[in-house]
Amino acid sequence: MADVDNRPNRLQLRKQRTRAALIAAAQGFIAAGKFNVPIQDISEAADVGVGSFYNHFETKEELFEAAINEVLDAHGSLLDALTASIDDPTERFALSFRLTGRMFPLPQSRIVLNHGLALITADRGLAPRAKRDIAAAAAAGSLTVTDPQLAMAVAAGMLLGLGELLQAEPERDSAQATDQIAEDMLKMFGMAAEEAHRVCCIPVGLDALGQLQAAVQPPSHGDVVGAGAARWRA
């Protein structure tokens, strides 16, 4: 009976759908690099009224922040799940880097790339996890890094640069390019060449990659709008 009582009612479900539709629309505009889009256009893309927008967000900036945070949170949570069984922090860091790099040929990765260098100081997504693993690897003697924050910034810059390259050159093998960058990065951070090569040759797994791609895929218009042709008023 308690489970039934805790189920959201129709109004709550409608509000959830409206919020999801607005966030999905915002993610689409962010991926397209259209940060100056009017609220009216966002509302139309979400198939909701402008009044509904203001029931959920005070400003466009607040919506865009929520849209980006949702992607970063999904990315970070799944990386945690996919690397939970890995004890070695260097292997954990490298796998997270290699999985993320393999996402960049996908259109939805523009949400991350268009957020740019702000990701370096973000408290969500890959950045805090990379800093944690780099610090642990340095403490274990696997990497010769004196400033984990600085090393994380270098790694983030390499990852973003790789992402832009893979978007510009879709014919390039993203897996090969990502693994090469990851291996070079580990060597730059003080790991022996042979060990860096071994770490970056550990199989990624198609299932893990598929899960990560699905996690950062914005909902389709049909998924988030559903029967929204009548325009939600939540």
Buried (B, 14 or more C-beta within 10 A) or exposed (E): EEEEEEEEEEEEEBBEBBBBBBBBBBBBBBBEEEEEBEBEEBBEBBBBBEEBBEBBBEEBEEBBEBBBBBBBEBBBEBBEEBBEEBEBBBBBBBBBBBBBBBBBBBEBBBBBBBBEEEBBEBEBBBBBBBBBBBBBBBEEEBBEBEEBBEBBBBBBEBBBEBBEBBBEEEEBEBBEBBBBBBBBBBBBBBBEEEBBBEBBEBEBEEEBBEBBBEBBBBBEBEEBBEEBEEBBEB
